[in-house]
Amino acid sequence: MGSSDERVVAVIMVGGPTKGTRFRPLSLNIPKPLFPLAGQPMVHHPISACKRIPNLAQIYLIGFYEEREFALYVSSISNELKVPVRYLREDKPHGSAGGLYNFRDLIMEDNPSHIFLLNCDVCCSFPLPEMLVAHRRYGGIGTILVIKVSPESANEFGELVADPSTNELLHYTEKPETFVSDRINCGVYVFTPDIFTAIQGVSSQRKERANLRRMSSFEALQSATRSLPTDFVRLDQDILSPLAGKKQLYTYETMDFWEQIKTPGMSLKCSALYLAQFRFTSPYLLATGDGTKTAAVIGDVFVHPSAKVHPTAKNLLTLNYAQIGPNVSISANARIGPGVRLISCIVLDDVEVKENAVVIHAIVGWKSSIGRWSRVQGEGDYNAKLGITILGEAVTVEDEVVVVNSIVLPNKTLNVSVQQEIIL
């Protein structure tokens, strides 16, 4: 174990506005890292995990978004967790490792012994304290969180081979064309400050090659279109691959859940994973209801304190209760009417779901309205483009309208049923 006076900092890469296009229309109005999963902003989950790191001094968020877009959240989460959180805006792309290096002076202000690096768009249990213990035992400059996946899906990620006895990283390749390993990179790391020396080495080598290279003006022009800037350093290809097999990098395998959040469908799946995790980490965040005086809550459900869920509705001669869950997240000021059924869905701020409506495998955008006896649903294929139904901001679904496996952009009104459509 490290000494009690050692300090640790964490860096979370949040990307920025040129990215996240696959997350539309949900990222049209809010930065993707602030989109709520299980009632909390996406970036809140890795930040909360960082809070569990011993001797944590500071958390940095690095991205391309305007600072004003994160100012309110950063201030709020700093006060809540009693840990300084600071947003750092990149002026141009530097690559995943270059972005870290670009802010090295700020990151090293606290003289940390270790630096955690996390990608915002991954969903997992973030076993950071356990990683740190293992990393200190290994003695290298970096430890990578890895997980075993199906051989069929492995080539979508960075595949790696590690020594089964020592956990040393022996080989790393990013999205290979042929199968290498069913162990993949989870996008969560812990490094010593020596990582900055490794990144600087890549930049220096590029500068030296550029200075030594002799070419005609035509060759120089061709090369300029292909070569990377000297300060653009990728963590995977430029750092992990070259250092593999040199007793510098090690792996820590998680047996828990892990997913990458690239699309709205995956955000719905990951919201379910975090809700399930709340059972063990934050049970007080989960709603309860037995269907007697309140809506029947089934499975893991988050309801914001300001949301209003109607407990009962009269239907002919029987008394029906709203049924909520499993895997439901209801955001601030939402209004859920009598007899409503919500299953596997995210209902965002200021949404109204009127009486006897049904929402299944769907995300309902801010300020939207779903009419009486309407259905908004998807088939539940989180990976398919139209596997869940997504309503953008301020979409109105009128009474008795059915919307199935569709994406509806903001400010639309649907008065006829649609299926397998993208409503522009």
LOVEXMI-222126 format. One line per field, with one value per residue (C-alpha): residue number from 0; x, y negated, z. Coordinates in nm, 4 decimals, always signed. Layout:
BEGIN
seq <- NUM / ...
xx <- X / ...
yy <- Y / ...
zz <- Z / ...
% end
This chain:
BEGIN
seq <- 0 / 1 / 2 / 3 / 4 / 5 / 6 / 7 / 8 / 9 / 10 / 11 / 12 / 13 / 14 / 15 / 16 / 17 / 18 / 19 / 20 / 21 / 22 / 23 / 24 / 25 / 26 / 27 / 28 / 29 / 30 / 31 / 32 / 33 / 34 / 35 / 36 / 37 / 38 / 39 / 40 / 41 / 42 / 43 / 44 / 45 / 46 / 47 / 48 / 49 / 50 / 51 / 52 / 53 / 54 / 55 / 56 / 57 / 58 / 59 / 60 / 61 / 62 / 63 / 64 / 65 / 66 / 67 / 68 / 69 / 70 / 71 / 72 / 73 / 74 / 75 / 76 / 77 / 78 / 79 / 80 / 81 / 82 / 83 / 84 / 85 / 86 / 87 / 88 / 89 / 90 / 91 / 92 / 93 / 94 / 95 / 96 / 97 / 98 / 99 / 100 / 101 / 102 / 103 / 104 / 105 / 106 / 107 / 108 / 109 / 110 / 111 / 112 / 113 / 114 / 115 / 116 / 117 / 118 / 119 / 120 / 121 / 122 / 123 / 124 / 125 / 126 / 127 / 128 / 129 / 130 / 131 / 132 / 133 / 134 / 135 / 136 / 137 / 138 / 139 / 140 / 141 / 142 / 143 / 144 / 145 / 146 / 147 / 148 / 149 / 150 / 151 / 152 / 153 / 154 / 155 / 156 / 157 / 158 / 159 / 160 / 161 / 162 / 163 / 164 / 165 / 166 / 167 / 168 / 169 / 170 / 171 / 172 / 173 / 174 / 175 / 176 / 177 / 178 / 179 / 180 / 181 / 182 / 183 / 184 / 185 / 186 / 187 / 188 / 189 / 190 / 191 / 192 / 193 / 194 / 195 / 196 / 197 / 198 / 199 / 200 / 201 / 202 / 203 / 204 / 205 / 206 / 207 / 208 / 209 / 210 / 211 / 212 / 213 / 214 / 215 / 216 / 217 / 218 / 219 / 220 / 221 / 222 / 223 / 224 / 225 / 226 / 227 / 228 / 229 / 230 / 231 / 232 / 233 / 234 / 235 / 236 / 237 / 238 / 239 / 240 / 241 / 242 / 243 / 244 / 245 / 246 / 247 / 248 / 249 / 250 / 251 / 252 / 253 / 254 / 255 / 256 / 257 / 258 / 259 / 260 / 261 / 262 / 263 / 264 / 265 / 266 / 267 / 268 / 269 / 270 / 271 / 272 / 273 / 274 / 275 / 276 / 277 / 278 / 279 / 280 / 281 / 282 / 283 / 284 / 285 / 286 / 287 / 288 / 289 / 290 / 291 / 292 / 293 / 294 / 295 / 296 / 297 / 298 / 299 / 300 / 301 / 302 / 303 / 304 / 305 / 306 / 307 / 308 / 309 / 310 / 311 / 312 / 313 / 314 / 315 / 316 / 317 / 318 / 319 / 320 / 321 / 322 / 323 / 324 / 325 / 326 / 327 / 328 / 329 / 330 / 331 / 332 / 333 / 334 / 335 / 336 / 337 / 338 / 339 / 340 / 341 / 342 / 343 / 344 / 345 / 346 / 347 / 348 / 349 / 350 / 351 / 352 / 353 / 354 / 355 / 356 / 357 / 358 / 359 / 360 / 361 / 362 / 363 / 364 / 365 / 366 / 367 / 368 / 369 / 370 / 371 / 372 / 373 / 374 / 375 / 376 / 377 / 378 / 379 / 380 / 381 / 382 / 383 / 384 / 385 / 386 / 387 / 388 / 389 / 390 / 391 / 392 / 393 / 394 / 395 / 396 / 397 / 398 / 399 / 400 / 401 / 402 / 403 / 404 / 405 / 406 / 407 / 408 / 409 / 410 / 411 / 412 / 413 / 414 / 415 / 416 / 417 / 418 / 419 / 420 / 421 / 422 / 423
xx <- +0.0000 / +0.1061 / +0.1848 / -0.0935 / +0.0684 / +0.0587 / -0.1921 / -0.3923 / -0.5660 / -0.8244 / -0.8776 / -1.2018 / -1.2057 / -1.5493 / -1.4950 / -1.6568 / -1.8947 / -1.7600 / -1.8216 / -2.1408 / -2.3215 / -2.4444 / -2.6103 / -2.8456 / -3.1137 / -3.0405 / -2.7127 / -2.8702 / -2.9689 / -2.7241 / -2.3613 / -2.3607 / -2.1661 / -2.4521 / -2.7272 / -2.8870 / -2.8392 / -3.0280 / -3.1208 / -2.7602 / -2.5519 / -2.3435 / -2.0204 / -2.1513 / -2.0975 / -1.7195 / -1.6853 / -1.8624 / -1.6352 / -1.3306 / -1.4521 / -1.3691 / -0.9986 / -0.7847 / -0.6093 / -0.7912 / -0.6847 / -0.8574 / -1.0746 / -1.0249 / -1.2688 / -1.1024 / -1.3044 / -1.3973 / -1.7282 / -1.7582 / -1.6757 / -2.0171 / -2.1852 / -2.0147 / -1.9848 / -2.3059 / -2.2534 / -1.8872 / -1.9762 / -2.2618 / -2.0677 / -1.7658 / -1.9874 / -2.1704 / -1.8624 / -1.6357 / -1.3664 / -1.2488 / -1.3727 / -1.2360 / -1.3226 / -1.0339 / -1.1184 / -0.8951 / -0.8221 / -0.7602 / -0.7462 / -0.4378 / -0.5379 / -0.6273 / -0.2708 / -0.1845 / -0.4848 / -0.3522 / -0.0039 / -0.1397 / -0.2551 / +0.0370 / +0.1391 / -0.2074 / -0.2412 / +0.0933 / +0.0183 / -0.0764 / +0.2385 / +0.0346 / +0.1924 / -0.0723 / -0.3061 / -0.6304 / -0.7515 / -1.1120 / -1.3278 / -1.6669 / -1.8593 / -1.7974 / -2.0339 / -1.8927 / -1.8523 / -1.5161 / -1.3108 / -1.0586 / -0.9269 / -0.8700 / -0.6876 / -0.4607 / -0.3687 / -0.2878 / -0.0943 / +0.1297 / +0.1940 / +0.2869 / +0.5312 / +0.4901 / +0.3994 / +0.0417 / -0.2398 / -0.5334 / -0.8808 / -0.9748 / -1.2720 / -1.3454 / -1.5985 / -1.7326 / -1.4809 / -1.7371 / -1.7451 / -1.3800 / -1.2644 / -1.4838 / -1.2377 / -0.8696 / -0.7679 / -0.4812 / -0.2789 / -0.1523 / +0.0723 / -0.1657 / +0.0731 / +0.2084 / -0.0713 / +0.1934 / +0.0599 / +0.2386 / +0.0577 / -0.1967 / -0.3748 / -0.6628 / -0.9654 / -0.7720 / -0.9008 / -0.8221 / -0.8961 / -0.6204 / -0.7835 / -1.1169 / -0.9723 / -1.0355 / -0.9382 / -1.2127 / -1.0866 / -0.9962 / -0.6315 / -0.4040 / -0.0574 / +0.2437 / +0.3628 / +0.6122 / +0.3322 / +0.4180 / +0.7751 / +0.6383 / +0.4046 / +0.6832 / +0.9002 / +0.6459 / +0.6338 / +1.0134 / +1.0520 / +0.8076 / +0.9984 / +1.3278 / +1.1856 / +1.0423 / +1.3791 / +1.5802 / +1.3479 / +1.4580 / +1.1874 / +1.0852 / +0.8207 / +0.5601 / +0.6497 / +0.6399 / +0.2917 / +0.1708 / +0.3235 / +0.1715 / -0.1750 / -0.1055 / +0.1236 / +0.0014 / +0.1005 / +0.3874 / +0.1622 / -0.1171 / -0.0562 / -0.3004 / -0.2959 / -0.3728 / -0.1568 / +0.1232 / +0.1638 / +0.0035 / +0.1151 / +0.4853 / +0.5172 / +0.3558 / +0.5985 / +0.8474 / +0.7406 / +0.5879 / +0.2142 / -0.0122 / -0.3773 / -0.6501 / -0.9475 / -1.2993 / -1.5609 / -1.8371 / -2.0413 / -1.8942 / -2.0445 / -1.9515 / -2.2082 / -2.2070 / -2.5783 / -2.9082 / -2.9947 / -2.6848 / -2.7655 / -3.0924 / -2.9098 / -2.6489 / -2.9149 / -3.0469 / -2.6996 / -2.6494 / -2.9978 / -2.9147 / -2.5868 / -2.7780 / -2.9267 / -2.5835 / -2.4279 / -2.7174 / -3.0469 / -3.1942 / -3.2014 / -3.4440 / -3.8189 / -4.0614 / -4.4338 / -4.6661 / -4.9665 / -5.1954 / -5.1622 / -4.8875 / -4.7987 / -4.6691 / -4.2911 / -4.1374 / -3.7612 / -3.5099 / -3.6664 / -3.5444 / -3.7989 / -3.6804 / -3.8284 / -3.9998 / -4.1708 / -4.5401 / -4.6576 / -5.0341 / -5.1152 / -5.4530 / -5.6956 / -6.0552 / -6.1302 / -6.4899 / -6.5689 / -6.2116 / -5.9380 / -5.6112 / -5.2714 / -4.9912 / -4.7175 / -4.3572 / -4.0541 / -3.8339 / -3.5487 / -3.7233 / -3.5737 / -3.8091 / -3.6460 / -3.7354 / -4.0880 / -4.2195 / -4.5910 / -4.7082 / -5.0849 / -5.3223 / -5.3028 / -4.9720 / -4.7281 / -4.3571 / -4.1144 / -3.7454 / -3.7457 / -3.5932 / -3.8419 / -3.6634 / -3.7388 / -4.0862 / -4.2399 / -4.6113 / -4.7412 / -5.1194 / -5.3625 / -5.3359 / -5.0412 / -4.7673 / -4.3928 / -4.1663 / -3.8007 / -3.8008 / -3.6446 / -3.8875 / -3.7201 / -3.7474 / -4.0864 / -4.2504 / -4.6094 / -4.7641 / -5.1404 / -5.4105 / -5.4085 / -5.1007 / -4.8090 / -4.4430 / -4.2302 / -3.9335 / -3.8416 / -3.5572 / -3.2596 / -3.0066 / -2.7596 / -3.0000 / -3.0431 / -3.4198 / -3.4125 / -3.5611 / -3.7914 / -3.6495 / -3.8509 / -3.6441 / -3.7199 / -4.0764 / -4.2348 / -4.6119 / -4.7713 / -5.1462 / -5.4143 / -5.4374 / -5.1242 / -4.8773 / -4.5047 / -4.2926 / -3.9161 / -3.8853 / -3.6711 / -3.8507 / -3.6519 / -3.7400 / -4.0551 / -4.2667 / -4.6328 / -4.7488 / -5.1223 / -5.0920 / -4.9189 / -4.5668 / -4.3397 / -3.9740 / -3.9423 / -3.7096 / -3.9255 / -3.7180
yy <- +0.0000 / -0.3589 / -0.5992 / -0.8167 / -1.1367 / -1.0246 / -1.2124 / -1.0884 / -1.2838 / -1.1628 / -1.2778 / -1.2036 / -1.2549 / -1.3900 / -1.4432 / -1.7302 / -1.8792 / -1.7347 / -1.3901 / -1.2333 / -1.2524 / -0.8955 / -1.0149 / -1.2534 / -1.3748 / -1.3484 / -1.5437 / -1.8334 / -2.0158 / -1.8908 / -1.7717 / -1.3929 / -1.3600 / -1.5391 / -1.3124 / -1.1332 / -0.7609 / -0.6220 / -0.9780 / -1.1047 / -1.2702 / -1.0168 / -1.1721 / -1.1578 / -0.7817 / -0.7839 / -1.0952 / -0.9211 / -0.6203 / -0.8473 / -0.9640 / -0.6154 / -0.6498 / -0.6979 / -1.0363 / -1.1832 / -1.5467 / -1.6621 / -1.5519 / -1.7054 / -1.6859 / -1.7389 / -1.8082 / -2.0426 / -2.1710 / -2.5363 / -2.5898 / -2.7454 / -2.4151 / -2.2422 / -2.5311 / -2.4650 / -2.0889 / -2.1185 / -2.3607 / -2.1386 / -1.8111 / -1.9708 / -2.0826 / -1.7507 / -1.5264 / -1.7700 / -1.7071 / -1.9805 / -1.9103 / -2.1281 / -2.1434 / -2.1982 / -2.2913 / -2.1711 / -2.4245 / -2.1613 / -1.7812 / -1.6370 / -1.2696 / -1.0716 / -1.0811 / -1.4226 / -1.5762 / -1.4475 / -1.5795 / -1.9189 / -1.9823 / -1.8100 / -2.1181 / -2.1548 / -1.7807 / -1.7723 / -2.0751 / -1.8449 / -1.6378 / -1.3171 / -0.9748 / -0.8299 / -0.9568 / -0.7848 / -0.8303 / -0.7393 / -0.7723 / -0.9239 / -0.7075 / -0.3745 / -0.2171 / +0.0127 / +0.0511 / -0.1336 / +0.0739 / -0.2081 / -0.1419 / +0.2238 / +0.1174 / -0.1093 / +0.1705 / +0.4014 / +0.1298 / +0.0688 / +0.4415 / +0.4658 / +0.1756 / +0.0578 / -0.2855 / -0.1911 / +0.0563 / +0.1066 / +0.2253 / +0.5180 / +0.7492 / +1.0728 / +1.0426 / +1.2723 / +1.3448 / +1.2133 / +0.8641 / +0.8305 / +0.6647 / +0.3617 / +0.2667 / +0.2722 / +0.6377 / +0.7372 / +1.0321 / +1.0437 / +1.2856 / +1.5102 / +1.5224 / +1.1676 / +0.9786 / +0.7964 / +0.6534 / +0.8493 / +0.7345 / +0.4646 / +0.3900 / +0.1509 / +0.2962 / +0.5688 / +0.7198 / +1.0714 / +1.2156 / +1.1634 / +1.2044 / +1.1996 / +0.9576 / +0.5923 / +0.2493 / +0.0939 / -0.2649 / -0.2974 / -0.3377 / -0.4262 / -0.5661 / -0.6998 / -1.0444 / -0.8588 / -0.8446 / -1.2050 / -1.1018 / -0.8281 / -1.0734 / -1.3288 / -1.0565 / -0.9962 / -1.3681 / -1.3944 / -1.0951 / -1.2510 / -1.5780 / -1.3995 / -1.1979 / -1.5137 / -1.6906 / -1.3997 / -1.3098 / -1.4251 / -1.4390 / -1.6232 / -1.8921 / -1.6539 / -1.3823 / -1.6351 / -1.7440 / -1.3824 / -1.3031 / -1.6112 / -1.4846 / -1.1484 / -1.2185 / -1.3221 / -1.6477 / -1.6041 / -1.6950 / -1.4537 / -1.1349 / -0.8442 / -0.6393 / -0.3084 / -0.3054 / -0.5374 / -0.4369 / -0.1015 / +0.0900 / -0.0154 / +0.0368 / +0.3822 / +0.6594 / +0.4216 / +0.4734 / +0.1251 / +0.1940 / +0.4393 / +0.5396 / +0.5659 / +0.7779 / +0.6967 / +0.9682 / +0.7100 / +0.5339 / +0.3107 / +0.1365 / -0.1460 / -0.4264 / -0.5369 / -0.5383 / -0.6236 / -0.2537 / -0.1767 / -0.4616 / -0.2874 / +0.0418 / -0.1319 / -0.3129 / +0.0319 / +0.1472 / -0.1544 / -0.1168 / +0.2444 / +0.1306 / -0.1162 / +0.1828 / +0.2405 / -0.1081 / -0.3556 / -0.1783 / -0.5064 / -0.6309 / -0.3598 / -0.4148 / -0.1815 / -0.1275 / +0.1675 / +0.0646 / -0.0040 / -0.3766 / -0.4459 / -0.3251 / +0.0303 / +0.0220 / +0.3328 / +0.3836 / +0.0977 / -0.2464 / -0.6024 / -0.8799 / -1.2382 / -1.3928 / -1.6658 / -1.4205 / -1.3443 / -0.9869 / -0.9447 / -0.6480 / -0.5363 / -0.5588 / -0.4488 / -0.2206 / -0.0960 / +0.0858 / +0.1729 / -0.0236 / -0.0280 / -0.1492 / -0.2995 / -0.0408 / -0.1600 / +0.0564 / +0.2393 / +0.0198 / -0.3168 / -0.6576 / -0.9532 / -1.2974 / -1.6309 / -1.7713 / -1.4819 / -1.4103 / -1.0494 / -1.0131 / -0.7462 / -0.3990 / -0.4647 / -0.1796 / -0.2550 / +0.0285 / -0.0030 / -0.3735 / -0.7101 / -0.9938 / -1.3293 / -1.6648 / -1.8212 / -1.5306 / -1.4574 / -1.1025 / -1.1129 / -0.8542 / -0.4932 / -0.5623 / -0.2996 / -0.3625 / -0.0605 / -0.0510 / -0.4240 / -0.7579 / -1.0493 / -1.3878 / -1.6998 / -1.8799 / -1.6096 / -1.4982 / -1.1544 / -1.1522 / -0.9348 / -0.5678 / -0.6207 / -0.3780 / -0.4752 / -0.1644 / +0.0122 / +0.3755 / +0.3437 / +0.4116 / +0.1729 / +0.2107 / +0.1547 / -0.1958 / -0.1764 / +0.0773 / -0.1683 / -0.4644 / -0.8105 / -1.1290 / -1.4483 / -1.7616 / -1.8990 / -1.6195 / -1.5816 / -1.2425 / -1.2978 / -1.0723 / -0.7120 / -0.7322 / -0.4413 / -0.5101 / -0.1981 / -0.1680 / -0.5291 / -0.8387 / -1.1720 / -1.4942 / -1.7873 / -1.9998 / -1.7549 / -1.6656 / -1.3136 / -1.2727 / -0.9469 / -0.6233 / -0.5524 / -0.2498 / -0.2094 / -0.5771 / -0.8689 / -1.1805 / -1.4807
zz <- +0.0000 / -0.0580 / +0.2219 / +0.3632 / +0.2350 / -0.1296 / -0.3411 / -0.6387 / -0.9155 / -1.1665 / -1.5241 / -1.7099 / -2.0873 / -2.1830 / -2.5564 / -2.7249 / -2.9623 / -3.2870 / -3.1371 / -3.0089 / -3.3439 / -3.2965 / -2.9753 / -3.1556 / -3.1105 / -2.7368 / -2.7691 / -2.9613 / -2.6420 / -2.3820 / -2.3822 / -2.4025 / -2.0701 / -1.8918 / -2.0287 / -1.7309 / -1.6747 / -1.3751 / -1.2843 / -1.2719 / -1.5480 / -1.7413 / -1.6105 / -1.2527 / -1.2347 / -1.2971 / -1.0801 / -0.7913 / -0.8404 / -0.8169 / -0.4762 / -0.3445 / -0.4365 / -0.1228 / -0.0961 / -0.3971 / -0.4383 / -0.7574 / -1.0493 / -1.3933 / -1.6844 / -2.0237 / -2.3364 / -2.6209 / -2.4861 / -2.3895 / -2.0229 / -1.9570 / -2.0486 / -1.7557 / -1.5081 / -1.3149 / -1.2930 / -1.1910 / -0.9115 / -0.7916 / -0.7903 / -0.6198 / -0.3332 / -0.3161 / -0.3086 / -0.1218 / -0.3860 / -0.6271 / -0.9807 / -1.2605 / -1.6294 / -1.8741 / -2.2327 / -2.5152 / -2.7875 / -3.0560 / -3.0832 / -2.9132 / -2.9044 / -2.5924 / -2.4566 / -2.5999 / -2.4240 / -2.0936 / -2.1719 / -2.2781 / -1.9193 / -1.7458 / -1.5462 / -1.3935 / -1.3340 / -1.1548 / -0.9333 / -0.6441 / -0.7002 / -0.7349 / -0.7058 / -0.9386 / -1.2109 / -1.3043 / -1.6614 / -1.7451 / -2.0539 / -1.9806 / -2.2272 / -2.0577 / -1.8086 / -1.5428 / -1.1678 / -1.1864 / -0.9369 / -0.8957 / -0.5418 / -0.6339 / -0.9515 / -0.7489 / -0.5082 / -0.7990 / -0.9800 / -0.6803 / -0.6582 / -1.0280 / -1.0165 / -1.3790 / -1.5127 / -1.5973 / -1.5325 / -1.7707 / -1.6748 / -1.9017 / -1.9431 / -2.1249 / -2.4101 / -2.6800 / -2.9595 / -3.2101 / -3.0570 / -2.9526 / -3.2769 / -3.2015 / -2.9259 / -2.8382 / -2.7986 / -2.5713 / -2.4515 / -2.0926 / -1.9057 / -1.7066 / -1.4092 / -1.3828 / -1.5676 / -1.7719 / -2.0971 / -2.3700 / -2.6840 / -2.7702 / -3.0969 / -3.1620 / -3.3457 / -3.5299 / -3.8541 / -3.7338 / -3.3893 / -3.1310 / -2.7907 / -2.6112 / -2.3534 / -2.4358 / -2.3084 / -2.0922 / -2.1266 / -1.7562 / -1.6501 / -1.3603 / -1.4315 / -1.2493 / -1.3645 / -1.5857 / -1.8419 / -1.9321 / -2.0176 / -2.2456 / -2.4230 / -2.4606 / -2.6123 / -2.8891 / -2.9718 / -2.9704 / -3.2037 / -3.4495 / -3.4472 / -3.5049 / -3.7944 / -3.9496 / -3.9231 / -4.0639 / -4.3463 / -4.6917 / -4.9545 / -5.2671 / -5.2281 / -5.3760 / -5.1237 / -4.8428 / -4.9482 / -4.9637 / -4.6243 / -4.4641 / -4.5440 / -4.3797 / -4.0852 / -3.7435 / -3.5698 / -3.3256 / -3.0303 / -3.1324 / -2.9360 / -2.9184 / -2.6008 / -2.7707 / -3.0865 / -2.9701 / -2.6040 / -2.5222 / -2.8332 / -2.8222 / -2.4441 / -2.4448 / -2.3524 / -2.1853 / -1.8227 / -1.8195 / -1.8468 / -1.6626 / -1.6622 / -1.4014 / -1.5105 / -1.3959 / -1.3652 / -1.3318 / -1.6015 / -1.8734 / -2.1756 / -2.4099 / -2.4431 / -2.8049 / -2.8934 / -2.7221 / -2.7170 / -2.5129 / -2.2744 / -2.1912 / -2.1296 / -1.9138 / -1.7148 / -1.6224 / -1.5184 / -1.2922 / -1.1419 / -1.0597 / -0.9025 / -0.6813 / -0.4998 / -0.3447 / -0.3448 / -0.3061 / -0.2266 / -0.0999 / -0.4622 / -0.5697 / -0.5568 / -0.3819 / -0.4185 / -0.3561 / -0.5634 / -0.2681 / -0.2063 / -0.4596 / -0.8066 / -0.8194 / -0.8591 / -1.0117 / -1.0158 / -1.0149 / -1.0609 / -1.0030 / -0.9519 / -0.9032 / -0.5858 / -0.7911 / -1.0286 / -0.9750 / -1.0290 / -1.0019 / -0.7753 / -0.9101 / -1.1999 / -1.2411 / -1.5325 / -1.5572 / -1.2315 / -1.1299 / -0.9602 / -1.1563 / -1.0436 / -1.2442 / -1.2922 / -1.3067 / -1.3878 / -1.4200 / -1.5499 / -1.5367 / -1.4676 / -1.4210 / -1.4179 / -1.2590 / -1.2813 / -1.4907 / -1.4548 / -1.4837 / -1.5119 / -1.3809 / -1.5271 / -1.7027 / -1.7652 / -1.7872 / -1.8619 / -1.9568 / -2.0331 / -1.9509 / -1.8985 / -1.9010 / -1.7352 / -1.7646 / -1.9562 / -1.9232 / -1.9759 / -1.9740 / -1.8461 / -1.9600 / -2.1920 / -2.2266 / -2.2695 / -2.3277 / -2.4442 / -2.5119 / -2.4211 / -2.3899 / -2.4434 / -2.2313 / -2.2270 / -2.4402 / -2.3993 / -2.4555 / -2.4973 / -2.3437 / -2.4441 / -2.6627 / -2.6907 / -2.7360 / -2.7612 / -2.9162 / -2.9527 / -2.7018 / -2.9302 / -2.7754 / -3.0639 / -3.3548 / -3.4984 / -3.4474 / -3.1648 / -2.9171 / -2.9708 / -2.9064 / -2.8767 / -2.8966 / -2.6974 / -2.6984 / -2.9028 / -2.8736 / -2.9245 / -2.9419 / -2.7929 / -2.9162 / -3.1322 / -3.1512 / -3.2100 / -3.2623 / -3.3260 / -3.4392 / -3.3827 / -3.3651 / -3.3803 / -3.1502 / -3.1731 / -3.3739 / -3.3254 / -3.4088 / -3.4747 / -3.6706 / -3.5771 / -3.7103 / -3.7180 / -3.8168 / -3.9108 / -3.8513 / -3.8274 / -3.9357
% end
